[in-house]
Amino acid sequence: MKIVLIGPPGAGKGTVSSYLKEKYNVFHLSPGDLLRQEISSGTILGQAVKKYLDSGELIPGHFVASAVRMVIKDKDNYIIDGFPRSMEQVKDSIDLYFDHVIFMEVNEDCAIQRLSGRRVDPITGKSYHITNLPAPEEVKPRLIHREDDKPEHIKNRFQVYMKQTMPVIKHYEKVGLLRSVNAEASLEKIYEQLDNIITSGE
């Protein structure tokens, strides 16, 4: 199983990845987390990426593709969460094989509702939601509301993502790899859609 999950902020890619990882016993890779680890470890790749982040520039697609390739080259089963997100990254990962590219469809209003209510535990990294997934009382005092989870920032992130990634969606649709999931549905319905895609092999 070699699956890519793409979708805008608020689509639930992290939640879905956790479900698939546990149910199907597959390796999960989040390129964003991977690059942060590279930076923390001070690797050559991490140092190069940090220079772009420090200067406020976008990280070149080939850096992301190189990091992904390095991790999954010996893996037979994997889920990649949020990659590729630009045609540059598609071209830089042309040698990687995917069974399915699953597009998590969600509208802007739903994304804003989900993300603006998200709160993160800075110690464990676990995410909660003020209405959908309240945190335990003992955890609540230390939760943070990330700056990029505020409505005005979410709107911009959503629009930038869709503009950047729509060519990717159209590309994978054209080559017959794209599968769409209604990510505005309940978790049970989302999981059902994913299981159908995986078990049907279509």
VENNOR-V930539 format. One record per residue. RES is the residue in one small letter. OMEGA is omega as a letter, one per 20 degrees, with the letter a starting at -180 (NA if undefined). BURIAL is # if it has 16 or more other C-alpha atoms within 10 Angstrom, else .. D_FIRST is the distance of its C-alpha to the first C-alpha in whole Angstrom. Layout:
res:RES omega:OMEGA burial:BURIAL d_first:D_FIRST
res:RES omega:OMEGA burial:BURIAL d_first:D_FIRST
This chain:
res:m omega:r burial:# d_first:0
res:k omega:a burial:# d_first:4
res:i omega:r burial:# d_first:6
res:v omega:r burial:# d_first:10
res:l omega:r burial:# d_first:13
res:i omega:a burial:# d_first:16
res:g omega:a burial:# d_first:19
res:p omega:r burial:# d_first:23
res:p omega:r burial:# d_first:24
res:g omega:a burial:# d_first:24
res:a omega:r burial:# d_first:21
res:g omega:a burial:# d_first:20
res:k omega:a burial:# d_first:17
res:g omega:r burial:. d_first:18
res:t omega:a burial:. d_first:18
res:v omega:r burial:# d_first:15
res:s omega:r burial:# d_first:13
res:s omega:r burial:. d_first:15
res:y omega:a burial:. d_first:14
res:l omega:r burial:# d_first:11
res:k omega:a burial:# d_first:11
res:e omega:a burial:. d_first:13
res:k omega:a burial:. d_first:12
res:y omega:r burial:. d_first:9
res:n omega:a burial:. d_first:10
res:v omega:r burial:# d_first:8
res:f omega:r burial:# d_first:10
res:h omega:r burial:# d_first:11
res:l omega:r burial:# d_first:13
res:s omega:a burial:# d_first:16
res:p omega:r burial:# d_first:18
res:g omega:r burial:. d_first:21
res:d omega:a burial:. d_first:21
res:l omega:a burial:# d_first:20
res:l omega:r burial:# d_first:23
res:r omega:r burial:. d_first:26
res:q omega:r burial:. d_first:25
res:e omega:r burial:# d_first:26
res:i omega:a burial:# d_first:29
res:s omega:a burial:. d_first:30
res:s omega:r burial:. d_first:29
res:g omega:r burial:. d_first:32
res:t omega:r burial:. d_first:29
res:i omega:r burial:. d_first:30
res:l omega:a burial:# d_first:28
res:g omega:r burial:# d_first:29
res:q omega:r burial:# d_first:32
res:a omega:a burial:. d_first:31
res:v omega:a burial:# d_first:29
res:k omega:r burial:# d_first:32
res:k omega:r burial:. d_first:35
res:y omega:r burial:. d_first:33
res:l omega:a burial:. d_first:33
res:d omega:a burial:. d_first:36
res:s omega:r burial:. d_first:38
res:g omega:a burial:. d_first:36
res:e omega:r burial:. d_first:34
res:l omega:r burial:. d_first:30
res:i omega:r burial:. d_first:28
res:p omega:a burial:. d_first:28
res:g omega:a burial:# d_first:24
res:h omega:r burial:. d_first:24
res:f omega:a burial:# d_first:24
res:v omega:a burial:# d_first:21
res:a omega:r burial:# d_first:19
res:s omega:r burial:. d_first:21
res:a omega:r burial:# d_first:20
res:v omega:a burial:# d_first:16
res:r omega:a burial:. d_first:16
res:m omega:a burial:. d_first:18
res:v omega:a burial:. d_first:16
res:i omega:a burial:# d_first:12
res:k omega:a burial:. d_first:14
res:d omega:a burial:. d_first:13
res:k omega:r burial:. d_first:10
res:d omega:a burial:. d_first:7
res:n omega:r burial:# d_first:5
res:y omega:r burial:# d_first:6
res:i omega:r burial:# d_first:8
res:i omega:a burial:# d_first:11
res:d omega:r burial:# d_first:14
res:g omega:r burial:# d_first:17
res:f omega:i burial:# d_first:16
res:p omega:a burial:# d_first:17
res:r omega:r burial:# d_first:20
res:s omega:r burial:# d_first:23
res:m omega:r burial:# d_first:23
res:e omega:r burial:. d_first:24
res:q omega:r burial:# d_first:21
res:v omega:a burial:# d_first:19
res:k omega:a burial:. d_first:21
res:d omega:a burial:# d_first:21
res:s omega:a burial:# d_first:17
res:i omega:a burial:. d_first:18
res:d omega:a burial:. d_first:16
res:l omega:a burial:. d_first:13
res:y omega:r burial:. d_first:10
res:f omega:r burial:. d_first:8
res:d omega:a burial:. d_first:7
res:h omega:r burial:# d_first:9
res:v omega:a burial:# d_first:11
res:i omega:a burial:# d_first:13
res:f omega:r burial:# d_first:16
res:m omega:a burial:# d_first:18
res:e omega:r burial:# d_first:21
res:v omega:a burial:# d_first:24
res:n omega:a burial:. d_first:28
res:e omega:a burial:# d_first:30
res:d omega:r burial:. d_first:32
res:c omega:r burial:. d_first:30
res:a omega:r burial:# d_first:28
res:i omega:r burial:# d_first:32
res:q omega:a burial:# d_first:32
res:r omega:a burial:# d_first:29
res:l omega:a burial:# d_first:29
res:s omega:r burial:# d_first:33
res:g omega:a burial:# d_first:33
res:r omega:r burial:# d_first:30
res:r omega:a burial:# d_first:32
res:v omega:r burial:# d_first:31
res:d omega:a burial:# d_first:32
res:p omega:a burial:. d_first:32
res:i omega:a burial:. d_first:32
res:t omega:a burial:. d_first:29
res:g omega:a burial:. d_first:27
res:k omega:r burial:. d_first:26
res:s omega:r burial:# d_first:27
res:y omega:r burial:# d_first:29
res:h omega:a burial:# d_first:31
res:i omega:r burial:. d_first:34
res:t omega:a burial:. d_first:34
res:n omega:a burial:. d_first:30
res:l omega:a burial:. d_first:30
res:p omega:r burial:. d_first:33
res:a omega:r burial:# d_first:33
res:p omega:a burial:. d_first:35
res:e omega:a burial:. d_first:39
res:e omega:a burial:. d_first:39
res:v omega:a burial:. d_first:36
res:k omega:a burial:. d_first:38
res:p omega:a burial:. d_first:40
res:r omega:a burial:. d_first:38
res:l omega:r burial:# d_first:36
res:i omega:r burial:. d_first:36
res:h omega:a burial:. d_first:35
res:r omega:a burial:. d_first:33
res:e omega:a burial:. d_first:35
res:d omega:r burial:. d_first:33
res:d omega:r burial:# d_first:32
res:k omega:a burial:# d_first:35
res:p omega:a burial:# d_first:36
res:e omega:r burial:. d_first:37
res:h omega:r burial:. d_first:35
res:i omega:a burial:# d_first:32
res:k omega:a burial:# d_first:33
res:n omega:r burial:. d_first:33
res:r omega:a burial:# d_first:30
res:f omega:a burial:# d_first:29
res:q omega:r burial:. d_first:31
res:v omega:a burial:. d_first:30
res:y omega:a burial:# d_first:26
res:m omega:r burial:# d_first:26
res:k omega:a burial:. d_first:29
res:q omega:a burial:. d_first:26
res:t omega:a burial:# d_first:23
res:m omega:r burial:. d_first:24
res:p omega:r burial:. d_first:24
res:v omega:r burial:# d_first:21
res:i omega:a burial:# d_first:20
res:k omega:r burial:. d_first:22
res:h omega:a burial:. d_first:21
res:y omega:r burial:# d_first:17
res:e omega:a burial:. d_first:19
res:k omega:a burial:. d_first:21
res:v omega:r burial:. d_first:18
res:g omega:a burial:. d_first:16
res:l omega:a burial:# d_first:13
res:l omega:r burial:# d_first:15
res:r omega:a burial:# d_first:14
res:s omega:r burial:# d_first:17
res:v omega:r burial:# d_first:18
res:n omega:a burial:# d_first:21
res:a omega:r burial:# d_first:21
res:e omega:a burial:# d_first:25
res:a omega:r burial:. d_first:24
res:s omega:r burial:. d_first:24
res:l omega:r burial:. d_first:21
res:e omega:a burial:. d_first:21
res:k omega:r burial:. d_first:21
res:i omega:r burial:# d_first:18
res:y omega:r burial:# d_first:16
res:e omega:r burial:. d_first:17
res:q omega:a burial:# d_first:16
res:l omega:r burial:# d_first:13
res:d omega:r burial:. d_first:12
res:n omega:r burial:. d_first:14
res:i omega:a burial:# d_first:11
res:i omega:a burial:# d_first:8
res:t omega:a burial:. d_first:10
res:s omega:a burial:. d_first:12
res:g omega:a burial:. d_first:10
res:e omega:NA burial:. d_first:13
